[in-house]
Amino acid sequence: LRDECGVSGWSLLQLPGDAVLVPAGAPHQGRGLSGTISVEQQFLSPESAVRLRQLDTGPAGTPRHLRAQLDGMIFAAVREALEVLRGCQ
């Protein structure tokens, strides 16, 4: 990737109790050097919400859990907006 796209990789040693945060959209891979438990959490950022809405919703499209996060974000935003409007009365 370095030669083709100018992208260089990082290597790090993660010790017990360490956490590694990978920016959204960044390709990554991991290799366990011993018995390992990996926990991953996908997070839908507001910046990605517009693009997610535009993706296909078919079986090969947007995963259901990301669509559910988006629906939750929209519901929370509408609820917060209504609370603000009610406070203006």
N, CA, C and O atoms as a Tinker XYZ file with bonds, in Angstrom:
   356  protein
     1  N      0.816000   -1.206000    0.000000    73     2
     2  CA     0.000000    0.000000    0.000000    64     1     3
     3  C      0.853000    1.261000    0.000000    63     2     4     5
     4  O      0.445000    2.298000   -0.523000    81     3
     5  N      2.026000    1.163000    0.585000    73     3     6
     6  CA     2.877000    2.350000    0.636000    64     5     7
     7  C      3.245000    2.820000   -0.763000    63     6     8     9
     8  O      3.168000    4.011000   -1.067000    81     7
     9  N      3.650000    1.865000   -1.626000    73     7    10
    10  CA     4.054000    2.223000   -2.981000    64     9    11
    11  C      2.876000    2.675000   -3.837000    63    10    12    13
    12  O      2.996000    3.619000   -4.618000    81    11
    13  N      1.742000    2.001000   -3.688000    73    11    14
    14  CA     0.592000    2.292000   -4.540000    64    13    15
    15  C     -0.202000    3.516000   -4.101000    63    14    16    17
    16  O     -0.649000    4.303000   -4.934000    81    15
    17  N     -0.377000    3.674000   -2.781000    73    15    18
    18  CA    -1.285000    4.709000   -2.289000    64    17    19
    19  C     -0.656000    5.666000   -1.278000    63    18    20    21
    20  O     -1.311000    6.601000   -0.818000    81    19
    21  N      0.593000    5.437000   -0.936000    73    19    22
    22  CA     1.226000    6.298000    0.063000    64    21    23
    23  C      0.760000    6.029000    1.477000    63    22    24    25
    24  O      0.913000    6.880000    2.353000    81    23
    25  N      0.192000    4.852000    1.713000    73    23    26
    26  CA    -0.318000    4.491000    3.034000    64    25    27
    27  C      0.710000    3.605000    3.728000    63    26    28    29
    28  O      1.172000    2.613000    3.164000    81    27
    29  N      1.060000    3.970000    4.949000    73    27    30
    30  CA     1.991000    3.133000    5.695000    64    29    31
    31  C      1.288000    2.579000    6.936000    63    30    32    33
    32  O      0.382000    3.206000    7.485000    81    31
    33  N      1.712000    1.419000    7.356000    73    31    34
    34  CA     1.084000    0.743000    8.481000    64    33    35
    35  C      1.768000    1.049000    9.799000    63    34    36    37
    36  O      2.870000    1.595000    9.840000    81    35
    37  N      1.100000    0.691000   10.856000    73    35    38
    38  CA     1.623000    0.840000   12.208000    64    37    39
    39  C      1.668000   -0.533000   12.840000    63    38    40    41
    40  O      0.845000   -1.396000   12.535000    81    39
    41  N      2.616000   -0.729000   13.708000    73    39    42
    42  CA     2.710000   -1.972000   14.454000    64    41    43
    43  C      2.835000   -1.611000   15.929000    63    42    44    45
    44  O      3.585000   -0.703000   16.288000    81    43
    45  N      2.106000   -2.316000   16.779000    73    43    46
    46  CA     2.200000   -2.037000   18.207000    64    45    47
    47  C      2.019000   -3.325000   18.994000    63    46    48    49
    48  O      1.413000   -4.285000   18.518000    81    47
    49  N      2.549000   -3.326000   20.189000    73    47    50
    50  CA     2.391000   -4.459000   21.084000    64    49    51
    51  C      1.384000   -4.061000   22.146000    63    50    52    53
    52  O      1.618000   -3.135000   22.923000    81    51
    53  N      0.271000   -4.760000   22.174000    73    51    54
    54  CA    -0.794000   -4.473000   23.126000    64    53    55
    55  C     -0.637000   -5.413000   24.298000    63    54    56    57
    56  O     -0.598000   -6.631000   24.121000    81    55
    57  N     -0.546000   -4.861000   25.494000    73    55    58
    58  CA    -0.375000   -5.645000   26.714000    64    57    59
    59  C     -1.713000   -5.805000   27.417000    63    58    60    61
    60  O     -2.648000   -5.060000   27.122000    81    59
    61  N     -1.833000   -6.760000   28.342000    73    59    62
    62  CA    -3.097000   -6.938000   29.064000    64    61    63
    63  C     -3.567000   -5.626000   29.696000    63    62    64    65
    64  O     -2.797000   -4.924000   30.351000    81    63
    65  N     -4.830000   -5.318000   29.486000    73    63    66
    66  CA    -5.409000   -4.084000   30.003000    64    65    67
    67  C     -5.337000   -2.916000   29.041000    63    66    68    69
    68  O     -5.981000   -1.891000   29.269000    81    67
    69  N     -4.565000   -3.046000   27.964000    73    67    70
    70  CA    -4.465000   -1.978000   26.969000    64    69    71
    71  C     -5.668000   -2.013000   26.037000    63    70    72    73
    72  O     -6.221000   -3.078000   25.760000    81    71
    73  N     -6.062000   -0.855000   25.562000    73    71    74
    74  CA    -7.117000   -0.751000   24.554000    64    73    75
    75  C     -6.543000   -0.040000   23.339000    63    74    76    77
    76  O     -5.702000    0.849000   23.468000    81    75
    77  N     -6.997000   -0.435000   22.175000    73    75    78
    78  CA    -6.573000    0.202000   20.935000    64    77    79
    79  C     -7.825000    0.737000   20.256000    63    78    80    81
    80  O     -8.757000   -0.015000   19.974000    81    79
    81  N     -7.840000    2.027000   19.996000    73    79    82
    82  CA    -8.962000    2.644000   19.297000    64    81    83
    83  C     -8.544000    2.891000   17.857000    63    82    84    85
    84  O     -7.541000    3.555000   17.593000    81    83
    85  N     -9.316000    2.355000   16.939000    73    83    86
    86  CA    -9.036000    2.501000   15.514000    64    85    87
    87  C    -10.057000    3.481000   14.949000    63    86    88    89
    88  O    -11.259000    3.282000   15.129000    81    87
    89  N     -9.608000    4.533000   14.270000    73    87    90
    90  CA   -10.560000    5.509000   13.715000    64    89    91
    91  C    -11.561000    4.850000   12.758000    63    90    92    93
    92  O    -11.242000    3.886000   12.063000    81    91
    93  N    -12.765000    5.393000   12.745000    73    91    94
    94  CA   -13.812000    4.874000   11.871000    64    93    95
    95  C    -13.333000    4.860000   10.429000    63    94    96    97
    96  O    -12.753000    5.831000    9.943000    81    95
    97  N    -13.579000    3.761000    9.762000    73    95    98
    98  CA   -13.228000    3.625000    8.360000    64    97    99
    99  C    -11.798000    3.210000    8.101000    63    98   100   101
   100  O    -11.423000    2.972000    6.953000    81    99
   101  N    -10.993000    3.117000    9.144000    73    99   102
   102  CA    -9.587000    2.745000    8.956000    64   101   103
   103  C     -9.459000    1.223000    8.875000    63   102   104   105
   104  O     -9.888000    0.518000    9.789000    81   103
   105  N     -8.881000    0.717000    7.801000    73   103   106
   106  CA    -8.667000   -0.732000    7.728000    64   105   107
   107  C     -7.662000   -1.143000    8.789000    63   106   108   109
   108  O     -6.713000   -0.413000    9.076000    81   107
   109  N     -7.875000   -2.311000    9.367000    73   107   110
   110  CA    -6.971000   -2.786000   10.409000    64   109   111
   111  C     -7.001000   -4.303000   10.481000    63   110   112   113
   112  O     -7.928000   -4.946000    9.988000    81   111
   113  N     -5.995000   -4.851000   11.088000    73   111   114
   114  CA    -5.955000   -6.284000   11.352000    64   113   115
   115  C     -5.178000   -6.492000   12.630000    63   114   116   117
   116  O     -4.380000   -5.647000   13.034000    81   115
   117  N     -5.417000   -7.622000   13.260000    73   115   118
   118  CA    -4.715000   -7.942000   14.499000    64   117   119
   119  C     -4.217000   -9.368000   14.461000    63   118   120   121
   120  O     -4.770000  -10.212000   13.754000    81   119
   121  N     -3.164000   -9.638000   15.228000    73   119   122
   122  CA    -2.625000  -10.980000   15.331000    64   121   123
   123  C     -2.346000  -11.256000   16.792000    63   122   124   125
   124  O     -1.582000  -10.534000   17.432000    81   123
   125  N     -2.961000  -12.294000   17.319000    73   123   126
   126  CA    -2.733000  -12.678000   18.702000    64   125   127
   127  C     -1.456000  -13.486000   18.833000    63   126   128   129
   128  O     -1.248000  -14.459000   18.109000    81   127
   129  N     -0.605000  -13.079000   19.760000    73   127   130
   130  CA     0.644000  -13.808000   19.992000    64   129   131
   131  C      0.475000  -14.914000   21.017000    63   130   132   133
   132  O      1.350000  -15.765000   21.176000    81   131
   133  N     -0.655000  -14.896000   21.712000    73   131   134
   134  CA    -0.990000  -15.941000   22.688000    64   133   135
   135  C     -2.504000  -16.015000   22.753000    63   134   136   137
   136  O     -3.191000  -15.367000   21.963000    81   135
   137  N     -3.033000  -16.801000   23.690000    73   135   138
   138  CA    -4.482000  -16.884000   23.850000    64   137   139
   139  C     -5.058000  -15.488000   24.044000    63   138   140   141
   140  O     -4.608000  -14.749000   24.920000    81   139
   141  N     -6.044000  -15.122000   23.239000    73   139   142
   142  CA    -6.516000  -13.745000   23.203000    64   141   143
   143  C     -8.036000  -13.697000   23.153000    63   142   144   145
   144  O     -8.674000  -14.560000   22.550000    81   143
   145  N     -8.603000  -12.693000   23.782000    73   143   146
   146  CA   -10.025000  -12.381000   23.636000    64   145   147
   147  C    -10.097000  -11.000000   23.006000    63   146   148   149
   148  O     -9.514000  -10.043000   23.515000    81   147
   149  N    -10.810000  -10.905000   21.906000    73   147   150
   150  CA   -10.948000   -9.631000   21.207000    64   149   151
   151  C    -12.389000   -9.157000   21.331000    63   150   152   153
   152  O    -13.325000   -9.923000   21.104000    81   151
   153  N    -12.558000   -7.912000   21.686000    73   151   154
   154  CA   -13.887000   -7.317000   21.791000    64   153   155
   155  C    -13.935000   -6.147000   20.825000    63   154   156   157
   156  O    -13.071000   -5.271000   20.848000    81   155
   157  N    -14.952000   -6.143000   19.979000    73   155   158
   158  CA   -15.089000   -5.089000   18.986000    64   157   159
   159  C    -16.452000   -4.450000   19.142000    63   158   160   161
   160  O    -17.451000   -5.137000   19.355000    81   159
   161  N    -16.488000   -3.136000   19.035000    73   159   162
   162  CA   -17.748000   -2.411000   19.083000    64   161   163
   163  C    -17.811000   -1.499000   17.869000    63   162   164   165
   164  O    -16.930000   -0.663000   17.668000    81   163
   165  N    -18.837000   -1.655000   17.073000    73   163   166
   166  CA   -19.012000   -0.758000   15.939000    64   165   167
   167  C    -19.860000    0.418000   16.395000    63   166   168   169
   168  O    -20.886000    0.248000   17.053000    81   167
   169  N    -19.418000    1.592000   16.037000    73   167   170
   170  CA   -20.091000    2.819000   16.443000    64   169   171
   171  C    -20.442000    3.621000   15.198000    63   170   172   173
   172  O    -19.608000    3.813000   14.313000    81   171
   173  N    -21.649000    4.073000   15.142000    73   171   174
   174  CA   -22.100000    4.895000   14.016000    64   173   175
   175  C    -21.978000    6.356000   14.408000    63   174   176   177
   176  O    -22.697000    6.827000   15.289000    81   175
   177  N    -21.075000    7.074000   13.763000    73   175   178
   178  CA   -20.887000    8.494000   14.058000    64   177   179
   179  C    -21.910000    9.313000   13.274000    63   178   180   181
   180  O    -22.378000    8.889000   12.217000    81   179
   181  N    -22.251000   10.481000   13.798000    73   179   182
   182  CA   -23.185000   11.342000   13.061000    64   181   183
   183  C    -22.677000   11.686000   11.666000    63   182   184   185
   184  O    -23.467000   11.870000   10.740000    81   183
   185  N    -21.344000   11.772000   11.518000    73   183   186
   186  CA   -20.782000   12.097000   10.216000    64   185   187
   187  C    -21.058000   11.000000    9.185000    63   186   188   189
   188  O    -21.132000   11.274000    7.987000    81   187
   189  N    -21.209000    9.769000    9.651000    73   187   190
   190  CA   -21.460000    8.653000    8.744000    64   189   191
   191  C    -22.944000    8.422000    8.478000    63   190   192   193
   192  O    -23.305000    7.662000    7.580000    81   191
   193  N    -23.796000    9.071000    9.250000    73   191   194
   194  CA   -25.232000    8.804000    9.170000    64   193   195
   195  C    -25.809000    9.117000    7.793000    63   194   196   197
   196  O    -26.627000    8.354000    7.278000    81   195
   197  N    -25.396000   10.221000    7.201000    73   195   198
   198  CA   -25.933000   10.605000    5.890000    64   197   199
   199  C    -25.573000    9.548000    4.853000    63   198   200   201
   200  O    -26.418000    9.131000    4.062000    81   199
   201  N    -24.324000    9.122000    4.864000    73   199   202
   202  CA   -23.887000    8.104000    3.896000    64   201   203
   203  C    -24.615000    6.782000    4.122000    63   202   204   205
   204  O    -24.980000    6.099000    3.165000    81   203
   205  N    -24.824000    6.425000    5.381000    73   203   206
   206  CA   -25.501000    5.174000    5.699000    64   205   207
   207  C    -26.922000    5.169000    5.150000    63   206   208   209
   208  O    -27.383000    4.153000    4.629000    81   207
   209  N    -27.620000    6.298000    5.264000    73   207   210
   210  CA   -28.992000    6.385000    4.755000    64   209   211
   211  C    -29.035000    6.180000    3.247000    63   210   212   213
   212  O    -30.036000    5.701000    2.713000    81   211
   213  N    -27.945000    6.543000    2.550000    73   211   214
   214  CA   -27.918000    6.446000    1.101000    64   213   215
   215  C    -27.588000    5.032000    0.615000    63   214   216   217
   216  O    -27.808000    4.719000   -0.555000    81   215
   217  N    -27.067000    4.182000    1.489000    73   215   218
   218  CA   -26.688000    2.834000    1.074000    64   217   219
   219  C    -27.908000    1.957000    0.848000    63   218   220   221
   220  O    -28.986000    2.224000    1.379000    81   219
   221  N    -27.732000    0.930000    0.072000    73   219   222
   222  CA   -28.789000   -0.045000   -0.187000    64   221   223
   223  C    -29.159000   -0.756000    1.106000    63   222   224   225
   224  O    -28.288000   -1.050000    1.925000    81   223
   225  N    -30.428000   -1.031000    1.292000    73   223   226
   226  CA   -30.882000   -1.707000    2.505000    64   225   227
   227  C    -31.144000   -3.188000    2.283000    63   226   228   229
   228  O    -31.704000   -3.851000    3.156000    81   227
   229  N    -30.755000   -3.709000    1.149000    73   227   230
   230  CA   -30.965000   -5.127000    0.863000    64   229   231
   231  C    -30.036000   -6.011000    1.681000    63   230   232   233
   232  O    -29.242000   -5.510000    2.478000    81   231
   233  N    -30.131000   -7.327000    1.489000    73   231   234
   234  CA   -29.327000   -8.265000    2.265000    64   233   235
   235  C    -27.834000   -7.997000    2.173000    63   234   236   237
   236  O    -27.112000   -8.233000    3.142000    81   235
   237  N    -27.352000   -7.512000    1.041000    73   235   238
   238  CA   -25.924000   -7.232000    0.897000    64   237   239
   239  C    -25.602000   -5.788000    1.263000    63   238   240   241
   240  O    -24.448000   -5.367000    1.183000    81   239
   241  N    -26.621000   -5.028000    1.665000    73   239   242
   242  CA   -26.425000   -3.611000    1.959000    64   241   243
   243  C    -26.074000   -3.370000    3.414000    63   242   244   245
   244  O    -25.286000   -4.103000    4.012000    81   243
   245  N    -26.674000   -2.330000    3.971000    73   243   246
   246  CA   -26.364000   -1.882000    5.315000    64   245   247
   247  C    -26.747000   -2.927000    6.358000    63   246   248   249
   248  O    -27.873000   -3.425000    6.344000    81   247
   249  N    -25.830000   -3.267000    7.263000    73   247   250
   250  CA   -26.167000   -4.202000    8.339000    64   249   251
   251  C    -27.298000   -3.657000    9.208000    63   250   252   253
   252  O    -27.395000   -2.452000    9.438000    81   251
   253  N    -28.139000   -4.549000    9.678000    73   251   254
   254  CA   -29.315000   -4.132000   10.461000    64   253   255
   255  C    -28.933000   -3.375000   11.728000    63   254   256   257
   256  O    -29.611000   -2.414000   12.092000    81   255
   257  N    -27.854000   -3.788000   12.415000    73   255   258
   258  CA   -27.515000   -3.119000   13.665000    64   257   259
   259  C    -27.092000   -1.673000   13.426000    63   258   260   261
   260  O    -27.317000   -0.817000   14.282000    81   259
   261  N    -26.476000   -1.387000   12.267000    73   259   262
   262  CA   -26.127000    0.002000   11.977000    64   261   263
   263  C    -27.363000    0.812000   11.625000    63   262   264   265
   264  O    -27.468000    1.985000   11.986000    81   263
   265  N    -28.300000    0.188000   10.920000    73   263   266
   266  CA   -29.566000    0.879000   10.621000    64   265   267
   267  C    -30.308000    1.170000   11.924000    63   266   268   269
   268  O    -30.902000    2.237000   12.076000    81   267
   269  N    -30.277000    0.226000   12.862000    73   267   270
   270  CA   -30.944000    0.438000   14.147000    64   269   271
   271  C    -30.287000    1.588000   14.908000    63   270   272   273
   272  O    -30.981000    2.384000   15.541000    81   271
   273  N    -28.957000    1.685000   14.853000    73   271   274
   274  CA   -28.274000    2.809000   15.498000    64   273   275
   275  C    -28.697000    4.127000   14.863000    63   274   276   277
   276  O    -28.930000    5.115000   15.559000    81   275
   277  N    -28.795000    4.133000   13.539000    73   275   278
   278  CA   -29.196000    5.352000   12.840000    64   277   279
   279  C    -30.614000    5.746000   13.235000    63   278   280   281
   280  O    -30.877000    6.917000   13.506000    81   279
   281  N    -31.525000    4.785000   13.268000    73   279   282
   282  CA   -32.904000    5.074000   13.670000    64   281   283
   283  C    -32.945000    5.614000   15.099000    63   282   284   285
   284  O    -33.712000    6.528000   15.400000    81   283
   285  N    -32.112000    5.043000   15.980000    73   283   286
   286  CA   -32.036000    5.529000   17.358000    64   285   287
   287  C    -31.511000    6.951000   17.432000    63   286   288   289
   288  O    -31.996000    7.751000   18.232000    81   287
   289  N    -30.516000    7.276000   16.599000    73   287   290
   290  CA   -29.976000    8.634000   16.569000    64   289   291
   291  C    -31.042000    9.627000   16.120000    63   290   292   293
   292  O    -31.174000   10.709000   16.693000    81   291
   293  N    -31.794000    9.257000   15.100000    73   291   294
   294  CA   -32.843000   10.146000   14.592000    64   293   295
   295  C    -33.924000   10.343000   15.645000    63   294   296   297
   296  O    -34.384000   11.465000   15.861000    81   295
   297  N    -34.331000    9.267000   16.299000    73   295   298
   298  CA   -35.354000    9.352000   17.339000    64   297   299
   299  C    -34.885000   10.258000   18.480000    63   298   300   301
   300  O    -35.643000   11.104000   18.953000    81   299
   301  N    -33.637000   10.081000   18.920000    73   299   302
   302  CA   -33.104000   10.903000   20.013000    64   301   303
   303  C    -33.029000   12.374000   19.619000    63   302   304   305
   304  O    -33.319000   13.247000   20.436000    81   303
   305  N    -32.642000   12.657000   18.373000    73   303   306
   306  CA   -32.553000   14.046000   17.916000    64   305   307
   307  C    -33.923000   14.698000   17.867000    63   306   308   309
   308  O    -34.074000   15.855000   18.259000    81   307
   309  N    -34.926000   13.968000   17.389000    73   307   310
   310  CA   -36.287000   14.510000   17.329000    64   309   311
   311  C    -36.821000   14.736000   18.738000    63   310   312   313
   312  O    -37.446000   15.761000   19.009000    81   311
   313  N    -36.577000   13.781000   19.638000    73   311   314
   314  CA   -37.040000   13.927000   21.022000    64   313   315
   315  C    -36.397000   15.148000   21.680000    63   314   316   317
   316  O    -37.072000   15.911000   22.370000    81   315
   317  N    -35.093000   15.331000   21.466000    73   315   318
   318  CA   -34.406000   16.483000   22.043000    64   317   319
   319  C    -34.929000   17.795000   21.466000    63   318   320   321
   320  O    -35.093000   18.774000   22.194000    81   319
   321  N    -35.192000   17.817000   20.160000    73   319   322
   322  CA   -35.730000   19.021000   19.526000    64   321   323
   323  C    -37.112000   19.366000   20.087000    63   322   324   325
   324  O    -37.417000   20.534000   20.325000    81   323
   325  N    -37.939000   18.346000   20.293000    73   323   326
   326  CA   -39.268000   18.592000   20.861000    64   325   327
   327  C    -39.180000   19.127000   22.283000    63   326   328   329
   328  O    -39.972000   19.988000   22.666000    81   327
   329  N    -38.233000   18.633000   23.070000    73   327   330
   330  CA   -38.045000   19.130000   24.435000    64   329   331
   331  C    -37.638000   20.603000   24.423000    63   330   332   333
   332  O    -38.101000   21.388000   25.251000    81   331
   333  N    -36.770000   20.971000   23.481000    73   331   334
   334  CA   -36.342000   22.370000   23.367000    64   333   335
   335  C    -37.534000   23.251000   22.986000    63   334   336   337
   336  O    -37.733000   24.326000   23.550000    81   335
   337  N    -38.321000   22.774000   22.019000    73   335   338
   338  CA   -39.489000   23.561000   21.591000    64   337   339
   339  C    -40.504000   23.702000   22.707000    63   338   340   341
   340  O    -41.088000   24.772000   22.884000    81   339
   341  N    -40.720000   22.645000   23.457000    73   339   342
   342  CA   -41.668000   22.732000   24.586000    64   341   343
   343  C    -41.188000   23.729000   25.626000    63   342   344   345
   344  O    -42.000000   24.395000   26.268000    81   343
   345  N    -39.877000   23.840000   25.799000    73   343   346
   346  CA   -39.318000   24.794000   26.761000    64   345   347
   347  C    -39.462000   26.243000   26.321000    63   346   348   349
   348  O    -39.345000   27.157000   27.136000    81   347
   349  N    -39.715000   26.454000   25.036000    73   347   350
   350  CA   -39.841000   27.815000   24.498000    64   349   351
   351  C    -41.244000   28.393000   24.709000    63   350   352   353
   352  O    -41.450000   29.581000   24.458000    81   351
   353  N    -42.198000   27.602000   25.154000    73   351   354
   354  CA   -43.576000   28.075000   25.298000    64   353   355
   355  C    -43.709000   29.007000   26.481000    63   354   356
   356  O    -44.801000   29.504000   26.756000    81   355
